[in-house]
Amino acid sequence: MKRRAGEWEKKLKKKKLLEELGKNRLPYMTPVDADFHQLWKSKYSKLIFRKSDTVPEELHQMVQEGFLTLREHGCFFQDLVRIKGKDFVTPVSRILIGNPGCTYKYLNTRLFTVPWPNEGYDIKYCSPQIHDACKALIRLNDYLHIEAVKALQDFVETKEINDTAVIDREQNFATPLTEKGSVSEDQSSCCVRADNYMNLKNRTSYNVTLLNYMDPLQMLYLKQEPYFGMGNMAVSWHHDENLVERSTVAVYSYSCEGSVVAESDEQTLKGRDPAVWHVGLKVAWDIETPGLAMPLHQGDCYLMLDDLNMTHQHCVLAGFSPRFSSTHRVAECSRGTLEYIFGQCELALQNLQTDLDSMALSLKSLEAAIIKQAEEIHNEVEFEWLRPFWFQGKRYLKCTDWWLKPIAKLEEFWRKMEIMTSLVLSEFRKEERIEEQRNKTIRCFLLILTERQRLRKEWTASDLSENLIHMMCINRLLPYTSLYLIKASARCLE
């Protein structure tokens, strides 16, 4: 409900903004404008730009070779996303690389990481070249983490960061932790400084990178930027989703300049060469502040610090050449890791017991709260994990088969939860249960089953992939379907 309310609010804001503009366009600036740097400093100071010559040449070579390797192996995929209740295929092709067992959601679509090499994990890649590409990206991730920490420290020291907790203590943070003084005076401030450092580090400890690729000349149609007249957009105006609050986003850009067309001499758009890729920024829902369009060349990087991603929106303006980008994020994945979902499954299955003599399965409790918890986890496993994984099908197998074992384990948990669902209904049919308690549990149970049936219909309607046949087979493993259980549960209330 919150997501739908948020989408509706954004739709109203966009409509109002376009109505106010009419046929007019808002002003924007690029580096050729005299006031560009002043605008950048005053309104976009949390955008930090690093030109390619500041990045180690060895890292450039590794990362760019990695991009090309992943493209050659067919590892970039267009995603099917849901916007305002409709399904769309993204114009940009993507792949998520990051910590093993981590996932990332955007536009109601869950992506599963191709794991980069991590100690303690047995990751078998489909080729040595893909291993090297993933290794290059974790090297880039480490580099951008260090750069982001430096940038945030600079902000703390210059009082430009809008973080009250950090501002109040920035002088203490800048003082060495080994500063001499009495314990009573300095002990608490040392703790504060250490906390602040960890705060900055955590907000730059990237756990995933979302890689993007697009060749504009292969696209039949690209949207026009609607507010400033900036030209073709590869990615529309947005805030990045599902990030740790006030965390930094770091982007490495590689546009294959010279491979298709040189930079255009004809400036058909004010200040912006349409042959060159740009990142566009604007203050969210503001028609007073001019926008910013920053050109992106081979190997350029930029950082969006602190709350910039919340207070501002950004878009990507297409050039003429193919372009790769690696967008490093601190994904808010408290509910998006294997560790989390396995823990949820174990919690649900605590209510299932096996008779040691007959090996018959039964439920330990029919308390409404316990049944509700187990059935909600049942839905979460199916609709947040199994169906999204198989909907994207075998595409991860082009890189690694790492996810197959944990998904098989989740499927086994799911089968047991299907059995638990049928056991609940069997217990409802027993006359000896107290009617008031029984009806309370049934009503709770019925609501969750109705939602399960709705979601199964929704997934069937949007099925564009034959890989969902796998999940359809899983649904037939047991004689009880959601619809049957809903009807049976309703009869128990009569």
C-alpha positions as CSV (number, residue, x, y, z in Angstrom):
1,M,0.0,0.0,0.0
2,K,2.8,2.4,0.9
3,R,4.5,1.7,-2.5
4,R,1.3,2.4,-4.4
5,A,0.7,5.6,-2.4
6,G,4.2,6.7,-3.2
7,E,3.8,6.0,-6.9
8,W,0.5,7.9,-7.0
9,E,2.1,10.9,-5.2
10,K,5.0,11.0,-7.7
11,K,2.5,10.8,-10.6
12,L,0.6,13.8,-9.2
13,K,3.8,15.8,-8.7
14,K,5.0,15.1,-12.3
15,K,1.6,16.0,-13.7
16,K,1.5,19.3,-11.8
17,L,5.1,20.1,-12.8
18,L,4.4,19.5,-16.5
19,E,1.2,21.6,-16.3
20,E,3.1,24.5,-14.8
21,L,5.7,24.3,-17.5
22,G,3.3,24.0,-20.4
23,K,5.3,24.3,-23.6
24,N,8.2,26.0,-21.8
25,R,11.4,24.3,-20.7
26,L,13.4,24.8,-17.5
27,P,17.0,26.1,-17.9
28,Y,19.9,23.8,-17.4
29,M,23.7,24.2,-17.5
30,T,26.7,22.3,-18.7
31,P,30.5,23.0,-18.2
32,V,30.4,25.4,-21.2
33,D,28.1,27.8,-19.2
34,A,29.8,30.6,-17.3
35,D,27.8,29.9,-14.1
36,F,28.0,26.1,-14.2
37,H,30.6,25.7,-11.4
38,Q,28.8,28.2,-9.2
39,L,25.5,26.3,-9.7
40,W,27.3,23.0,-9.0
41,K,28.9,24.3,-5.8
42,S,25.7,25.9,-4.5
43,K,23.0,23.4,-5.4
44,Y,24.7,20.2,-6.3
45,S,27.8,20.2,-4.0
46,K,27.2,16.5,-3.0
47,L,27.9,15.4,-6.6
48,I,31.6,14.6,-6.6
49,F,33.3,14.1,-10.0
50,R,36.5,12.2,-10.7
51,K,38.0,12.4,-14.2
52,S,39.4,9.3,-15.7
53,D,43.1,10.4,-15.4
54,T,42.7,10.3,-11.6
55,V,41.9,6.5,-11.7
56,P,44.8,4.0,-11.9
57,E,45.4,2.9,-15.5
58,E,45.7,-0.7,-14.5
59,L,42.2,-0.6,-12.9
60,H,40.8,1.1,-16.1
61,Q,42.2,-1.8,-18.2
62,M,40.8,-4.5,-15.9
63,V,37.4,-3.1,-15.6
64,Q,36.9,-2.2,-19.2
65,E,38.1,-5.6,-20.3
66,G,35.6,-7.1,-17.8
67,F,32.7,-5.1,-19.3
68,L,33.6,-6.4,-22.8
69,T,34.0,-10.0,-21.6
70,L,30.5,-9.9,-19.9
71,R,29.0,-8.5,-23.1
72,E,30.7,-11.1,-25.3
73,H,29.4,-13.9,-23.1
74,G,25.8,-12.6,-23.3
75,C,25.6,-11.7,-19.6
76,F,23.7,-8.4,-19.9
77,F,19.9,-8.8,-19.8
78,Q,16.9,-6.5,-20.2
79,D,14.7,-6.7,-17.1
80,L,10.9,-6.9,-17.1
81,V,9.8,-4.4,-14.5
82,R,6.4,-3.2,-13.3
83,I,5.6,0.5,-13.4
84,K,2.1,1.7,-12.4
85,G,0.7,-1.8,-12.7
86,K,2.0,-2.4,-16.2
87,D,5.0,-4.5,-17.3
88,F,7.8,-2.9,-19.3
89,V,11.1,-4.2,-20.7
90,T,14.0,-1.9,-19.7
91,P,15.9,-0.2,-22.6
92,V,19.1,-0.7,-20.7
93,S,20.5,-4.3,-20.2
94,R,21.8,-5.1,-16.7
95,I,23.5,-7.6,-14.5
96,L,23.9,-7.5,-10.7
97,I,27.3,-8.5,-9.3
98,G,28.0,-8.4,-5.6
99,N,28.2,-10.3,-2.3
100,P,27.3,-14.0,-2.5
101,G,23.7,-14.6,-1.5
102,C,22.7,-10.9,-1.8
103,T,19.8,-9.6,-3.8
104,Y,18.6,-6.1,-4.9
105,K,15.1,-4.9,-5.7
106,Y,14.2,-2.0,-8.0
107,L,10.8,-1.3,-9.7
108,N,9.4,-4.3,-7.9
109,T,11.9,-6.6,-9.6
110,R,14.4,-8.7,-7.5
111,L,17.8,-9.3,-9.0
112,F,20.1,-12.0,-7.8
113,T,23.8,-11.3,-7.6
114,V,26.4,-13.0,-9.7
115,P,28.8,-13.4,-6.8
116,W,32.2,-11.7,-7.0
117,P,35.1,-13.7,-5.6
118,N,34.9,-13.8,-1.8
119,E,37.0,-15.7,0.7
120,G,35.1,-18.6,2.3
121,Y,32.8,-19.2,-0.7
122,D,33.2,-21.9,-3.4
123,I,32.2,-20.0,-6.5
124,K,32.6,-21.8,-9.8
125,Y,32.5,-19.5,-12.9
126,C,31.6,-20.7,-16.3
127,S,34.9,-19.5,-17.7
128,P,38.2,-18.0,-16.4
129,Q,37.3,-14.8,-18.2
130,I,34.1,-14.3,-16.3
131,H,36.0,-14.9,-13.1
132,D,38.5,-12.2,-14.1
133,A,35.6,-9.8,-14.9
134,C,34.0,-10.3,-11.5
135,K,37.4,-10.0,-9.8
136,A,38.0,-6.7,-11.7
137,L,34.6,-5.4,-10.4
138,I,35.4,-6.2,-6.8
139,R,38.7,-4.3,-7.2
140,L,36.8,-1.3,-8.6
141,N,34.3,-1.7,-5.7
142,D,37.2,-1.5,-3.2
143,Y,38.7,1.6,-5.0
144,L,35.4,3.4,-5.0
145,H,34.8,2.7,-1.4
146,I,38.1,4.3,-0.4
147,E,37.3,7.3,-2.7
148,A,33.8,7.7,-1.2
149,V,35.2,7.6,2.4
150,K,37.7,10.4,1.5
151,A,35.0,12.5,-0.1
152,L,32.7,12.2,2.9
153,Q,35.6,13.1,5.2
154,D,36.3,16.2,3.2
155,F,32.6,17.1,3.5
156,V,32.8,16.7,7.3
157,E,35.8,18.9,7.5
158,T,34.4,21.6,5.4
159,K,30.9,21.5,7.1
160,E,29.1,20.9,3.8
161,I,27.5,17.6,4.8
162,N,23.9,17.9,6.0
163,D,24.1,15.4,8.8
164,T,23.4,16.8,12.3
165,A,25.0,13.9,14.1
166,V,28.2,14.3,12.1
167,I,28.3,18.2,12.1
168,D,27.9,18.4,15.9
169,R,31.0,16.3,16.3
170,E,33.1,17.0,13.3
171,Q,35.9,18.7,15.2
172,N,36.3,15.7,17.4
173,F,36.2,13.4,14.3
174,A,39.1,15.4,12.7
175,T,41.2,15.0,15.9
176,P,43.5,11.9,16.1
177,L,42.1,9.2,18.4
178,T,45.4,9.2,20.3
179,E,45.0,12.8,21.4
180,K,46.4,13.3,24.9
181,G,44.1,14.4,27.7
182,S,42.3,13.3,30.8
183,V,40.2,10.1,30.5
184,S,37.1,11.9,31.9
185,E,37.3,14.6,29.2
186,D,38.2,12.6,26.2
187,Q,36.9,9.1,26.5
188,S,33.4,9.9,25.4
189,S,34.6,12.1,22.4
190,C,36.9,9.2,21.3
191,C,33.9,6.9,21.2
192,V,32.0,9.5,19.2
193,R,34.8,9.9,16.7
194,A,35.1,6.1,16.2
195,D,31.3,5.9,15.8
196,N,31.4,8.7,13.2
197,Y,34.1,6.9,11.2
198,M,32.2,3.7,11.2
199,N,29.1,5.6,10.2
200,L,30.9,7.0,7.1
201,K,32.5,3.6,6.4
202,N,29.1,1.8,6.6
203,R,27.5,4.3,4.2
204,T,30.2,3.5,1.6
205,S,30.6,-0.2,2.1
206,Y,29.1,-1.3,-1.3
207,N,27.6,-4.8,-1.3
208,V,26.4,-4.8,-4.9
209,T,27.1,-3.1,-8.2
210,L,24.4,-2.9,-10.9
211,L,26.1,-3.0,-14.3
212,N,24.3,-1.3,-17.2
213,Y,24.9,-1.5,-21.0
214,M,23.2,0.2,-23.9
215,D,23.9,0.8,-27.5
216,P,21.7,3.8,-28.4
217,L,22.0,3.1,-32.2
218,Q,20.3,-0.2,-31.6
219,M,17.3,1.4,-29.9
220,L,14.3,2.2,-32.1
221,Y,13.0,4.8,-29.7
222,L,14.3,6.7,-26.7
223,K,12.2,9.0,-24.5
224,Q,12.9,12.7,-24.7
225,E,13.8,14.4,-21.5
226,P,10.6,16.3,-20.6
227,Y,11.5,19.2,-18.3
228,F,14.7,20.8,-19.7
229,G,14.8,19.6,-23.3
230,M,18.1,17.7,-22.7
231,G,17.5,15.2,-25.5
232,N,17.4,11.4,-25.5
233,M,17.3,9.6,-22.2
234,A,18.7,6.1,-21.6
235,V,17.3,6.2,-18.0
236,S,14.5,8.5,-16.9
237,W,14.5,10.8,-13.9
238,H,14.5,8.7,-10.7
239,H,15.9,8.2,-7.2
240,D,17.8,5.0,-6.7
241,E,15.7,2.5,-4.6
242,N,16.3,0.3,-1.7
243,L,19.5,1.8,-0.4
244,V,20.8,2.2,3.1
245,E,19.7,5.7,4.2
246,R,22.1,8.5,3.2
247,S,24.5,6.0,1.7
248,T,26.8,7.1,-1.2
249,V,26.2,5.8,-4.8
250,A,29.4,5.5,-6.9
251,V,29.3,5.2,-10.7
252,Y,32.1,4.3,-13.1
253,S,31.3,5.2,-16.7
254,Y,32.8,3.7,-19.9
255,S,31.4,5.0,-23.2
256,C,33.1,3.4,-26.1
257,E,34.0,6.7,-27.8
258,G,35.5,6.5,-31.3
259,S,34.1,3.0,-31.9
260,V,30.9,4.4,-33.6
261,V,31.0,8.1,-34.0
262,A,33.2,11.0,-32.8
263,E,31.9,13.8,-30.7
264,S,29.5,16.0,-32.7
265,D,30.6,19.4,-33.8
266,E,27.0,20.5,-34.2
267,Q,25.4,21.6,-30.9
268,T,21.8,20.8,-31.6
269,L,21.0,21.1,-27.9
270,K,21.9,24.0,-25.7
271,G,25.3,23.3,-24.2
272,R,25.0,19.5,-24.6
273,D,26.7,17.6,-27.3
274,P,24.2,14.9,-28.2
275,A,27.0,12.5,-29.2
276,V,28.3,12.5,-25.6
277,W,26.7,10.7,-22.7
278,H,25.7,12.8,-19.7
279,V,24.3,12.4,-16.2
280,G,21.5,14.9,-15.6
281,L,20.6,16.1,-12.1
282,K,17.8,18.2,-10.8
283,V,16.4,19.2,-7.4
284,A,13.4,17.0,-7.0
285,W,10.1,18.6,-8.0
286,D,11.7,22.1,-8.2
287,I,11.1,24.5,-11.1
288,E,13.3,27.3,-9.7
289,T,16.7,25.7,-9.7
290,P,18.4,25.1,-13.1
291,G,19.3,21.5,-13.9
292,L,22.8,20.2,-14.4
293,A,24.1,18.0,-17.2
294,M,27.6,16.6,-16.7
295,P,29.4,15.0,-19.6
296,L,30.7,11.4,-19.1
297,H,33.8,10.2,-21.0
298,Q,35.8,6.9,-20.9
299,G,36.7,6.0,-17.3
300,D,35.0,9.0,-15.6
301,C,33.5,8.4,-12.1
302,Y,31.1,10.3,-10.0
303,L,29.8,10.0,-6.4
304,M,26.4,11.0,-5.1
305,L,27.1,11.7,-1.4
306,D,24.9,11.6,1.7
307,D,21.2,12.5,1.0
308,L,21.7,13.7,-2.6
309,N,19.9,10.6,-3.9
310,M,16.9,11.6,-1.8
311,T,16.7,15.3,-2.3
312,H,17.6,15.3,-6.0
313,Q,16.7,13.1,-9.0
314,H,19.1,12.0,-11.7
315,C,18.8,10.6,-15.2
316,V,21.2,9.3,-17.9
317,L,21.3,11.1,-21.2
318,A,22.2,8.9,-24.1
319,G,25.1,9.7,-26.4
320,F,25.8,8.0,-29.8
321,S,28.3,5.3,-28.7
322,P,27.6,2.1,-26.7
323,R,28.2,2.7,-23.0
324,F,28.8,0.6,-19.9
325,S,28.4,1.7,-16.3
326,S,29.1,0.1,-12.9
327,T,26.8,1.6,-10.2
328,H,28.0,0.7,-6.7
329,R,25.4,0.7,-4.0
330,V,24.9,0.0,-0.3
331,A,21.8,-2.0,-0.9
332,E,19.3,-2.2,2.0
333,C,19.0,-5.9,2.0
334,S,18.0,-6.7,5.6
335,R,15.2,-8.8,4.0
336,G,17.2,-9.6,0.8
337,T,19.9,-12.1,1.7
338,L,20.0,-15.9,1.8
339,E,20.9,-15.7,5.5
340,Y,17.7,-13.8,6.1
341,I,15.3,-16.0,4.2
342,F,16.8,-19.2,5.5
343,G,16.3,-17.9,9.0
344,Q,12.6,-17.1,8.1
345,C,12.1,-20.6,6.8
346,E,13.6,-22.2,10.0
347,L,11.3,-19.9,12.0
348,A,8.2,-21.1,10.1
349,L,9.2,-24.8,10.2
350,Q,9.5,-24.7,14.0
351,N,5.8,-25.4,14.0
352,L,6.2,-28.7,12.1
353,Q,7.0,-31.9,14.0
354,T,7.5,-35.5,12.9
355,D,6.3,-38.5,14.9
356,L,9.4,-40.7,15.5
357,D,7.4,-44.0,15.2
358,S,5.0,-43.3,12.3
359,M,7.0,-40.5,10.7
360,A,3.7,-38.7,10.3
361,L,3.8,-34.9,10.2
362,S,1.8,-32.6,12.4
363,L,1.6,-29.1,13.7
364,K,2.8,-28.1,17.2
365,S,0.4,-25.2,17.6
366,L,-2.7,-23.8,15.9
367,E,-2.4,-20.4,17.6
368,A,-3.5,-17.7,15.1
369,A,-0.3,-15.7,15.5
370,I,1.9,-18.7,14.8
371,I,-0.2,-19.9,11.8
372,K,-0.2,-16.3,10.4
373,Q,3.6,-16.0,10.7
374,A,4.2,-19.3,9.0
375,E,1.8,-18.6,6.1
376,E,3.3,-15.1,5.6
377,I,6.8,-16.6,5.3
378,H,5.3,-19.2,2.9
379,N,4.2,-16.4,0.7
380,E,7.5,-14.6,1.0
381,V,9.5,-17.6,-0.1
382,E,7.3,-18.2,-3.1
383,F,6.7,-14.7,-4.4
384,E,9.8,-12.8,-3.2
385,W,12.4,-15.6,-4.0
386,L,11.4,-18.7,-6.0
387,R,9.2,-17.1,-8.6
388,P,11.5,-14.1,-9.2
389,F,14.5,-16.4,-9.5
390,W,12.9,-18.8,-12.0
391,F,11.2,-15.9,-13.8
392,Q,14.7,-14.7,-14.8
393,G,15.4,-18.3,-15.7
394,K,18.7,-19.7,-16.7
395,R,20.4,-16.4,-17.4
396,Y,22.7,-16.6,-14.4
397,L,24.0,-19.9,-15.6
398,K,25.9,-18.0,-18.2
399,C,28.1,-16.8,-15.4
400,T,27.9,-19.4,-12.6
401,D,25.6,-22.1,-11.2
402,W,26.2,-20.8,-7.6
403,W,22.5,-20.0,-6.9
404,L,21.1,-23.5,-7.9
405,K,21.9,-25.2,-4.5
406,P,20.4,-22.5,-2.2
407,I,17.3,-22.2,-4.5
408,A,16.9,-26.0,-4.3
409,K,17.1,-25.7,-0.5
410,L,14.5,-23.0,-0.5
411,E,12.2,-25.1,-2.7
412,E,12.5,-27.9,-0.1
413,F,11.5,-25.5,2.6
414,W,8.6,-24.3,0.4
415,R,7.3,-27.9,0.0
416,K,7.3,-28.4,3.7
417,M,5.3,-25.2,4.1
418,E,2.8,-26.4,1.6
419,I,2.3,-29.5,3.8
420,M,1.9,-27.2,6.8
421,T,-0.8,-25.4,4.9
422,S,-2.7,-28.6,4.3
423,L,-2.3,-29.7,7.9
424,V,-3.9,-26.5,9.1
425,L,-7.0,-27.3,7.1
426,S,-7.1,-30.9,8.4
427,E,-7.0,-29.6,12.0
428,F,-9.9,-27.1,11.2
429,R,-12.1,-30.0,10.3
430,K,-11.8,-31.5,13.7
431,E,-15.0,-30.8,15.7
432,E,-13.3,-30.9,19.2
433,R,-11.6,-27.5,18.7
434,I,-13.0,-24.5,20.5
435,E,-15.2,-22.7,18.0
436,E,-14.1,-19.1,18.8
437,Q,-10.4,-19.9,18.7
438,R,-10.9,-22.0,15.5
439,N,-12.8,-19.3,13.7
440,K,-10.2,-16.6,14.6
441,T,-7.4,-18.8,13.1
442,I,-9.5,-19.7,10.0
443,R,-10.2,-16.0,9.2
444,C,-6.5,-15.1,9.5
445,F,-5.6,-18.2,7.4
446,L,-8.2,-17.3,4.8
447,L,-6.8,-13.8,4.3
448,I,-3.3,-15.0,3.6
449,L,-4.5,-17.8,1.2
450,T,-6.6,-15.3,-0.7
451,E,-3.5,-13.1,-1.2
452,R,-1.6,-16.2,-2.3
453,Q,-4.2,-17.0,-4.9
454,R,-4.2,-13.4,-6.1
455,L,-0.4,-13.3,-6.5
456,R,-0.3,-16.7,-8.3
457,K,-2.9,-15.4,-10.8
458,E,-0.8,-12.2,-11.2
459,W,2.4,-14.2,-11.9
460,T,0.6,-16.4,-14.4
461,A,-0.8,-13.4,-16.2
462,S,2.6,-11.7,-16.5
463,D,4.5,-14.9,-17.4
464,L,6.7,-14.1,-20.4
465,S,9.2,-16.8,-19.7
466,E,9.0,-20.6,-20.2
467,N,11.2,-21.0,-17.1
468,L,8.1,-20.4,-15.0
469,I,7.1,-23.9,-16.1
470,H,9.5,-25.0,-13.3
471,M,7.4,-23.1,-10.7
472,M,4.1,-24.4,-12.2
473,C,5.4,-27.9,-11.7
474,I,6.3,-27.1,-8.1
475,N,2.7,-25.9,-7.6
476,R,1.4,-29.3,-8.7
477,L,3.6,-31.3,-6.3
478,L,0.9,-31.4,-3.7
479,P,-2.9,-32.1,-4.1
480,Y,-3.8,-28.8,-2.4
481,T,-4.0,-25.6,-4.4
482,S,-4.7,-22.2,-3.0
483,L,-8.2,-22.0,-4.5
484,Y,-9.1,-25.4,-3.0
485,L,-7.9,-24.4,0.4
486,I,-9.7,-21.1,0.3
487,K,-13.0,-22.8,-0.4
488,A,-12.4,-25.5,2.2
489,S,-11.4,-22.8,4.8
490,A,-14.6,-20.8,4.0
491,R,-16.7,-23.9,4.5
492,C,-15.2,-24.5,7.9
493,L,-16.6,-21.1,9.0
494,E,-20.2,-22.0,8.0
